[in-house]
Amino acid sequence: MDKNSLLIAIAILALILTAVFFNGYALFALLIFLPIVLWRILKKKDKTTKEDDKLLTIAEVLQQYGEPDESIVVDATRGNEAAGCILVYAGQRQLIVEGLPVRYDAIVDVSIVNTATPYTFGQYQVVLTTTMSNHQYLRLDAGLDAEWARNVAMEVIDAVRLPSSSAQRPS
């Protein structure tokens, strides 16, 4: 039995018990409230099933796009995952960010953000602002070091600014 069937069974049982033990006002409230809750649950399920065409592992990225010209490690603890690094394909003029292909010309801005509050420590994030309608902001956790986050942002800016003819940076 899946979650939705279980929720519907519980809802029907709740309606019956409410009608038996309580008054009509509670039954009326449940009849109004229950469809709204079920609709939101089903709507949320639709959003989760509508996944992007993100590649989750570096092996999948390498299989589809080949060897990258450069790899920028964003989060050292997740450097072996697609979410922990940015793969640069200068010949194709695109980056693979969290498994999502992003063209160079779609990137509008690269910045860093401190997500800390006055009461909690927060990670720094490298934020790529894009012209893509479904992914306007790509936020990448870069750890607790501001200098590291700044260096990652500068590497991304340098990679995007390089002409496509030179895949390797001069040493």
RAVENFEN-V192025 format. One record per residue. RES is the residue in one small letter. PHI is phi in whole degrees, 0 to 359 (NA if undefined). PSI is psi in whole degrees, -180 to 180 (999 if undefined). D_FIRST is the distance of its C-alpha to the first C-alpha in Angstrom with 2 decimals. Layout:
[[RES & PHI & PSI & D_FIRST] [RES & PHI & PSI & D_FIRST]]
This chain:
[[m & NA & 127 & 0.00] [d & 277 & 175 & 3.79] [k & 297 & -42 & 6.77] [n & 295 & -41 & 8.28] [s & 297 & -41 & 6.27] [l & 296 & -42 & 6.65] [l & 295 & -40 & 10.13] [i & 294 & -40 & 11.00] [a & 296 & -42 & 10.41] [i & 294 & -38 & 12.50] [a & 295 & -43 & 14.94] [i & 295 & -42 & 15.58] [l & 298 & -41 & 16.16] [a & 296 & -40 & 18.45] [l & 296 & -43 & 20.34] [i & 295 & -46 & 21.00] [l & 296 & -37 & 22.15] [t & 295 & -43 & 24.28] [a & 296 & -36 & 25.91] [v & 283 & -47 & 26.74] [f & 264 & -21 & 27.99] [f & 243 & -167 & 29.32] [n & 261 & -178 & 31.35] [g & 291 & -27 & 30.83] [y & 294 & -41 & 31.40] [a & 293 & -38 & 28.30] [l & 296 & -41 & 26.29] [f & 297 & -42 & 27.99] [a & 297 & -41 & 27.21] [l & 294 & -39 & 23.49] [l & 295 & -31 & 23.58] [i & 278 & -44 & 25.31] [f & 286 & -40 & 23.52] [l & 298 & -47 & 19.85] [p & 298 & -34 & 20.03] [i & 296 & -45 & 21.91] [v & 295 & -45 & 19.37] [l & 297 & -39 & 16.48] [w & 296 & -42 & 18.94] [r & 294 & -38 & 19.85] [i & 296 & -45 & 16.35] [l & 293 & -37 & 15.86] [k & 295 & -42 & 19.45] [k & 295 & -37 & 18.98] [k & 296 & -39 & 16.11] [d & 298 & -40 & 18.63] [k & 294 & -39 & 21.26] [t & 286 & -29 & 19.40] [t & 282 & -20 & 18.53] [k & 273 & 65 & 22.19] [e & 283 & 152 & 23.59] [d & 285 & 172 & 27.27] [d & 272 & 52 & 28.81] [k & 279 & 139 & 29.50] [l & 266 & 125 & 30.41] [l & 269 & -22 & 29.16] [t & 241 & 156 & 31.50] [i & 294 & -32 & 35.24] [a & 298 & -40 & 34.97] [e & 295 & -41 & 33.08] [v & 296 & -46 & 35.79] [l & 296 & -36 & 38.55] [q & 294 & -39 & 37.17] [q & 277 & -41 & 37.08] [y & 251 & -14 & 40.22] [g & 88 & -170 & 42.29] [e & 290 & 135 & 44.20] [p & 283 & 157 & 44.71] [d & 285 & -30 & 48.23] [e & 205 & 152 & 47.40] [s & 234 & 124 & 44.62] [i & 253 & 114 & 44.63] [v & 280 & 120 & 42.80] [v & 267 & -48 & 41.42] [d & 237 & 112 & 39.64] [a & 298 & -28 & 41.16] [t & 284 & -16 & 38.18] [r & 237 & 32 & 36.00] [g & 293 & -20 & 38.76] [n & 267 & 3 & 36.91] [e & 249 & 159 & 34.02] [a & 293 & -27 & 34.21] [a & 282 & -15 & 33.58] [g & 262 & -3 & 36.55] [c & 213 & 163 & 39.20] [i & 246 & 125 & 40.62] [l & 261 & 130 & 41.73] [v & 255 & 124 & 44.82] [y & 243 & 89 & 45.59] [a & 293 & -36 & 49.09] [g & 296 & -36 & 49.76] [q & 268 & -4 & 46.75] [r & 54 & 51 & 47.42] [q & 210 & 158 & 43.92] [l & 247 & 152 & 42.03] [i & 251 & 109 & 38.56] [v & 246 & 116 & 37.24] [e & 53 & 38 & 33.85] [g & 80 & 3 & 33.17] [l & 252 & 125 & 34.18] [p & 288 & 130 & 37.40] [v & 231 & 120 & 39.93] [r & 289 & 151 & 43.27] [y & 302 & -44 & 46.40] [d & 288 & -9 & 47.44] [a & 275 & -14 & 44.12] [i & 274 & 121 & 44.90] [v & 264 & -40 & 46.84] [d & 208 & 150 & 47.09] [v & 233 & 125 & 46.33] [s & 216 & 171 & 46.51] [i & 241 & 150 & 45.47] [v & 224 & 137 & 43.93] [n & 265 & 120 & 43.90] [t & 268 & 11 & 40.67] [a & 289 & 152 & 42.21] [t & 245 & 172 & 42.67] [p & 298 & -16 & 45.49] [y & 249 & -11 & 43.20] [t & 224 & 155 & 41.16] [f & 280 & 144 & 41.88] [g & 226 & 155 & 40.34] [q & 280 & 157 & 40.23] [y & 276 & 146 & 42.35] [q & 237 & 142 & 40.68] [v & 265 & 122 & 42.16] [v & 248 & 123 & 41.32] [l & 257 & 119 & 41.83] [t & 267 & 127 & 42.32] [t & 235 & 170 & 41.74] [t & 267 & 3 & 42.22] [m & 288 & 130 & 38.75] [s & 292 & -36 & 37.00] [n & 271 & -11 & 33.48] [h & 220 & 72 & 34.81] [q & 290 & -36 & 37.90] [y & 236 & 127 & 37.84] [l & 250 & 114 & 36.80] [r & 254 & 123 & 36.84] [l & 241 & 121 & 37.32] [d & 292 & 130 & 37.56] [a & 243 & 5 & 40.90] [g & 99 & -167 & 41.20] [l & 264 & 0 & 43.62] [d & 260 & 117 & 46.84] [a & 294 & -38 & 48.38] [e & 295 & -42 & 50.78] [w & 299 & -47 & 48.04] [a & 298 & -41 & 46.15] [r & 296 & -42 & 49.44] [n & 296 & -39 & 50.24] [v & 297 & -45 & 46.86] [a & 298 & -41 & 47.44] [m & 294 & -38 & 50.95] [e & 297 & -39 & 49.76] [v & 294 & -44 & 47.36] [i & 298 & -44 & 50.21] [d & 297 & -41 & 52.58] [a & 295 & -38 & 50.20] [v & 286 & -32 & 49.71] [r & 283 & -23 & 53.45] [l & 295 & 141 & 54.57] [p & 294 & 151 & 55.72] [s & 291 & -18 & 53.58] [s & 289 & -29 & 56.57] [s & 251 & 103 & 56.57] [a & 283 & -30 & 53.27] [q & 259 & 142 & 54.71] [r & 282 & 147 & 56.22] [p & 292 & 141 & 59.82] [s & 276 & 999 & 60.19]]
